[in-house]
Amino acid sequence: MSFEVSNSQINPVSETKDPWKHRSKGMVCATCMYFVEKDTGNVASDPAKKFGRCRCKSPTMKGYPAVFGNDWCGEHKLDEEKLLLG
């Protein structure tokens, strides 16, 4: 006796019904209040080119975690000033 499993049973939430799909564009480190961009001398408008530190949690012995502007986590807090300034 064999059983067949359909894709809808494995992943009941398809991409078209995913309520969080649109949030991935705006909820990145570059727009977070905990993100402190490293001063590299050039102004990057693309979040993928931004680099900095996440100050959400206390630093470890190695300091704050290094992150790129297009990274994300579940602790995101929107910083309106970063959205307005670009």
C-alpha positions as CSV (number, residue, x, y, z in Angstrom):
1,M,0.0,0.0,0.0
2,S,1.5,3.4,-1.0
3,F,0.5,6.9,0.0
4,E,0.8,9.9,-2.2
5,V,1.3,13.4,-0.6
6,S,0.3,16.4,-2.6
7,N,2.1,19.7,-2.5
8,S,-0.9,21.4,-0.8
9,Q,-0.5,19.0,2.1
10,I,3.2,19.8,2.5
11,N,2.8,23.5,2.1
12,P,-0.8,24.6,2.9
13,V,0.0,28.3,2.6
14,S,0.9,28.9,-1.0
15,E,2.9,31.9,-2.2
16,T,-0.3,33.6,-3.6
17,K,-2.0,33.4,-0.2
18,D,1.0,34.3,2.0
19,P,0.0,37.3,4.1
20,W,3.6,38.3,4.8
21,K,4.8,38.3,1.2
22,H,4.6,42.1,0.8
23,R,6.4,42.8,4.1
24,S,9.7,41.4,2.9
25,K,10.4,44.6,0.8
26,G,10.0,47.1,3.7
27,M,11.0,45.2,6.8
28,V,14.7,45.0,6.2
29,C,17.6,46.2,8.4
30,A,18.0,49.4,6.4
31,T,14.6,50.6,7.6
32,C,15.0,49.4,11.2
33,M,15.5,51.7,14.2
34,Y,18.2,49.3,15.5
35,F,20.3,49.4,12.4
36,V,23.4,51.7,12.6
37,E,25.0,52.1,9.2
38,K,28.8,52.1,9.1
39,D,30.1,55.4,7.7
40,T,31.8,54.3,4.4
41,G,32.0,57.7,2.8
42,N,29.6,56.9,0.0
43,V,25.8,57.2,0.2
44,A,24.1,54.0,-0.9
45,S,20.4,54.1,-1.7
46,D,20.2,50.4,-2.4
47,P,19.7,48.4,0.9
48,A,21.9,45.6,-0.4
49,K,24.9,47.9,-0.5
50,K,24.4,49.3,3.1
51,F,26.4,47.7,5.8
52,G,26.2,48.3,9.6
53,R,25.5,46.9,13.0
54,C,22.3,45.6,14.7
55,R,21.9,47.1,18.1
56,C,18.7,45.3,19.0
57,K,20.3,43.1,21.7
58,S,23.2,43.7,24.0
59,P,26.6,43.3,22.4
60,T,28.6,40.1,22.9
61,M,32.4,39.9,23.4
62,K,32.6,40.3,19.6
63,G,30.5,43.4,19.6
64,Y,27.2,44.0,17.8
65,P,26.3,41.7,14.9
66,A,27.3,42.9,11.5
67,V,24.4,43.0,9.0
68,F,23.7,44.2,5.5
69,G,20.8,46.6,4.7
70,N,18.8,43.9,3.0
71,D,19.0,41.4,5.9
72,W,16.0,40.9,8.1
73,C,14.9,39.4,11.4
74,G,11.8,39.1,13.6
75,E,12.8,42.0,15.8
76,H,12.2,44.7,13.1
77,K,11.0,48.1,14.4
78,L,10.2,50.6,11.7
79,D,12.1,53.9,11.8
80,E,10.1,56.5,10.0
81,E,13.0,58.9,9.6
82,K,15.0,56.3,7.6
83,L,12.0,55.8,5.3
84,L,11.6,59.6,4.7
85,L,15.3,60.2,4.2
86,G,15.6,57.3,1.8
